[in-house]
Amino acid sequence: MKLFVATLGAVLLCSHAAVVKQSGRSFPKDFLFGTATASYQIEGAYNEDGKGENIWDRLTHQDPSPIRDHSNGDIAADSYHKVERDVEMMRELGLDAYRFSLSWSRILPTGFSDQINPAGVDYYNRLINEMLKYNIEPLVTLYHWDLPQPLQDLGGFANPLIGQWFEDYARVVYHHFGDRVKRFITFNEPREICFEGYGSTTKAPAINATGIAEYICAKNLVTAHANAYYLYNNEFKASQGGQVGITISINWFGAKTDSAEDEAAAELKRQAEWGLYAEPIFSSEGGFPKELVQRVGEKSAQQGFPRSRMPEFTDEEREYVRGASDFFGVNHYTGSDISATENLGQHPVPSMLDDINVGSSTPAEWAPSASVWLKLSPDSIYKTFTYLKNRFGDWEFYITENGWSTEGGLDDDGRTLYYRTALESVLDAMDAGVNIKGYMAWSLMDNFEWMEGYIERFGLYEVDFEDPDRKRTPRQSAFVYKKIIKDRTIDHDYVPADNVMTIDEGH
């Protein structure tokens, strides 16, 4: 750990002068500081009180297990039974907001709205009410990857009826919680849902229909999002006065060199990784990104397909989806350099990766986390959000996830440095005119980290998964984040004096 921290510290020395020059800046009083979690990762109680099976229940119970440590989310952090302690942690940190997701199968066990589970509704009501008691705003995500298994059995996001099913689910959510929840996020990270879940095996349901299913999923998902958006606008907004948006995972992909070829490769990478989902909603033209559409069409013809593997939007569909959002949620963690000629690799044919055929790398000096994909990418938030503003205009942006993984332990200097650096980059972007309204740290507590199980830890609070009570203990980063929230500034010299977390007056 000492070697890791020293390495990370060395990486940050290169930006030290900029940090000093930027000192003294502060976040606006109405800027929302919070944390984020996801239902399957923390709730547990996978088969209690009428909850139905979801795709992660099905995947993690396979034998042999596809999870790195052969674990599952059956108990996880046991948040289903720990509403008061979870909100107490929010109060200790002084959070303005808490972003969490609802379990579709806990509310609708079969996935369909004819059977509503009262116990599931009650759990989320208790959580929301406990938060509001202490003026902590709930940011509610309707879907964070845990589709009810009965809907997956019918094709899931490859079935165009998913838009109707999701709209029905959204109506139940708005009806039961919309009187108190004023910001809803429809989907968390479409790329991970579609590319990893349908075009690969790295997320449930692990369909692995490469080059076809991820594109079908993309169109069905953004259409389902628009259904939920217009449902709220037409039936609930007048009485509830809230907002509906979507969260897209957007890491920074920059050209490795200033060559025209690398610039074009980086743009194609951006389109395939997240433009596929952002362009239909947030661009002025609507529809899928044009260069990617052209590339997939050309590749499809070369491979003998009678038509493009990427479905088209009709003019009516394009207009329906375009602009269907009140805000733009972004999950951002890292970045990479993109090349047209280097590190191209071998990919399945057909597949999205083969369609774009670009190489990705990271500089050796970027410090690593405990996750192979996550490295400290200097200024990546600034680069990402200024790009988004230039491409899509003056949307309200929320950073709905940003975080750092370790292998555990309470002394997490790497996470502390990462958060400070990230938040300096947020201020840089805001100084450049980007309308960033909030920042949600990932994560409030350690959780089930999908295919990595419990090996990688993202929590501000450590969770003892060997303890039946799932004891939560604040890490060093929790104290640092608390001070940032309280002061609305970033004190790079602050070192917590002790490890006793208390609740300040007002929380």
BELBEL-V899194 format. One record per residue. N is the residue number from 1. SS is DSSP state (h for helix, s for strand, l for the rest). Layout:
BEGIN
{{N | SS} {N | SS}}
END
This chain:
BEGIN
{{1 | l} {2 | h} {3 | h} {4 | h} {5 | h} {6 | h} {7 | h} {8 | h} {9 | h} {10 | h} {11 | h} {12 | h} {13 | h} {14 | l} {15 | l} {16 | h} {17 | h} {18 | h} {19 | h} {20 | h} {21 | h} {22 | h} {23 | l} {24 | l} {25 | l} {26 | l} {27 | l} {28 | l} {29 | l} {30 | l} {31 | l} {32 | s} {33 | s} {34 | s} {35 | s} {36 | s} {37 | l} {38 | l} {39 | h} {40 | h} {41 | h} {42 | h} {43 | l} {44 | l} {45 | l} {46 | l} {47 | l} {48 | l} {49 | l} {50 | l} {51 | l} {52 | l} {53 | l} {54 | s} {55 | h} {56 | h} {57 | h} {58 | h} {59 | h} {60 | h} {61 | l} {62 | l} {63 | l} {64 | l} {65 | l} {66 | l} {67 | l} {68 | l} {69 | l} {70 | l} {71 | l} {72 | l} {73 | l} {74 | l} {75 | l} {76 | l} {77 | l} {78 | l} {79 | h} {80 | h} {81 | h} {82 | l} {83 | h} {84 | h} {85 | h} {86 | h} {87 | h} {88 | h} {89 | h} {90 | h} {91 | h} {92 | h} {93 | h} {94 | l} {95 | l} {96 | l} {97 | s} {98 | s} {99 | s} {100 | s} {101 | s} {102 | l} {103 | l} {104 | h} {105 | h} {106 | h} {107 | h} {108 | l} {109 | l} {110 | l} {111 | l} {112 | l} {113 | l} {114 | l} {115 | l} {116 | l} {117 | l} {118 | h} {119 | h} {120 | h} {121 | h} {122 | h} {123 | h} {124 | h} {125 | h} {126 | h} {127 | h} {128 | h} {129 | h} {130 | h} {131 | h} {132 | h} {133 | h} {134 | l} {135 | l} {136 | l} {137 | s} {138 | s} {139 | s} {140 | s} {141 | s} {142 | s} {143 | s} {144 | l} {145 | l} {146 | l} {147 | l} {148 | s} {149 | h} {150 | h} {151 | h} {152 | h} {153 | l} {154 | l} {155 | l} {156 | h} {157 | h} {158 | h} {159 | l} {160 | l} {161 | l} {162 | h} {163 | h} {164 | h} {165 | h} {166 | h} {167 | h} {168 | h} {169 | h} {170 | h} {171 | h} {172 | h} {173 | h} {174 | h} {175 | h} {176 | h} {177 | h} {178 | l} {179 | l} {180 | l} {181 | l} {182 | l} {183 | s} {184 | s} {185 | s} {186 | s} {187 | s} {188 | s} {189 | l} {190 | h} {191 | h} {192 | h} {193 | h} {194 | h} {195 | h} {196 | h} {197 | h} {198 | h} {199 | l} {200 | l} {201 | l} {202 | l} {203 | l} {204 | l} {205 | l} {206 | l} {207 | l} {208 | l} {209 | l} {210 | l} {211 | l} {212 | l} {213 | h} {214 | h} {215 | h} {216 | h} {217 | h} {218 | h} {219 | h} {220 | h} {221 | h} {222 | h} {223 | h} {224 | h} {225 | h} {226 | h} {227 | h} {228 | h} {229 | h} {230 | h} {231 | h} {232 | h} {233 | h} {234 | h} {235 | h} {236 | l} {237 | h} {238 | h} {239 | h} {240 | h} {241 | l} {242 | l} {243 | s} {244 | s} {245 | s} {246 | s} {247 | s} {248 | s} {249 | s} {250 | l} {251 | l} {252 | s} {253 | s} {254 | s} {255 | s} {256 | l} {257 | l} {258 | l} {259 | l} {260 | h} {261 | h} {262 | h} {263 | h} {264 | h} {265 | h} {266 | h} {267 | h} {268 | h} {269 | h} {270 | h} {271 | h} {272 | h} {273 | h} {274 | h} {275 | h} {276 | h} {277 | h} {278 | h} {279 | h} {280 | h} {281 | h} {282 | h} {283 | l} {284 | l} {285 | l} {286 | l} {287 | l} {288 | l} {289 | l} {290 | h} {291 | h} {292 | h} {293 | h} {294 | h} {295 | h} {296 | h} {297 | h} {298 | h} {299 | h} {300 | h} {301 | h} {302 | h} {303 | l} {304 | l} {305 | l} {306 | l} {307 | l} {308 | l} {309 | l} {310 | l} {311 | l} {312 | l} {313 | l} {314 | l} {315 | h} {316 | h} {317 | h} {318 | h} {319 | h} {320 | h} {321 | h} {322 | l} {323 | l} {324 | l} {325 | l} {326 | l} {327 | l} {328 | s} {329 | s} {330 | s} {331 | s} {332 | l} {333 | l} {334 | l} {335 | s} {336 | s} {337 | s} {338 | s} {339 | s} {340 | l} {341 | l} {342 | l} {343 | l} {344 | l} {345 | l} {346 | l} {347 | l} {348 | l} {349 | l} {350 | l} {351 | l} {352 | h} {353 | h} {354 | h} {355 | h} {356 | h} {357 | l} {358 | l} {359 | s} {360 | s} {361 | s} {362 | l} {363 | l} {364 | l} {365 | l} {366 | l} {367 | l} {368 | s} {369 | l} {370 | l} {371 | l} {372 | l} {373 | l} {374 | l} {375 | s} {376 | l} {377 | l} {378 | l} {379 | l} {380 | h} {381 | h} {382 | h} {383 | h} {384 | h} {385 | h} {386 | h} {387 | h} {388 | h} {389 | h} {390 | h} {391 | h} {392 | h} {393 | l} {394 | l} {395 | l} {396 | l} {397 | s} {398 | s} {399 | s} {400 | s} {401 | s} {402 | l} {403 | l} {404 | l} {405 | l} {406 | s} {407 | l} {408 | l} {409 | l} {410 | l} {411 | l} {412 | l} {413 | h} {414 | h} {415 | h} {416 | h} {417 | h} {418 | h} {419 | h} {420 | h} {421 | h} {422 | h} {423 | h} {424 | h} {425 | h} {426 | h} {427 | h} {428 | h} {429 | h} {430 | h} {431 | h} {432 | l} {433 | l} {434 | l} {435 | l} {436 | s} {437 | s} {438 | s} {439 | s} {440 | s} {441 | s} {442 | s} {443 | l} {444 | l} {445 | s} {446 | l} {447 | l} {448 | l} {449 | l} {450 | h} {451 | h} {452 | h} {453 | l} {454 | l} {455 | l} {456 | l} {457 | s} {458 | l} {459 | l} {460 | l} {461 | s} {462 | s} {463 | s} {464 | l} {465 | l} {466 | l} {467 | l} {468 | l} {469 | l} {470 | l} {471 | l} {472 | s} {473 | s} {474 | s} {475 | l} {476 | h} {477 | h} {478 | h} {479 | h} {480 | h} {481 | h} {482 | h} {483 | h} {484 | h} {485 | h} {486 | h} {487 | h} {488 | l} {489 | l} {490 | l} {491 | l} {492 | l} {493 | l} {494 | l} {495 | l} {496 | l} {497 | l} {498 | l} {499 | l} {500 | l} {501 | l} {502 | l} {503 | l} {504 | l} {505 | l} {506 | l} {507 | l}}
END
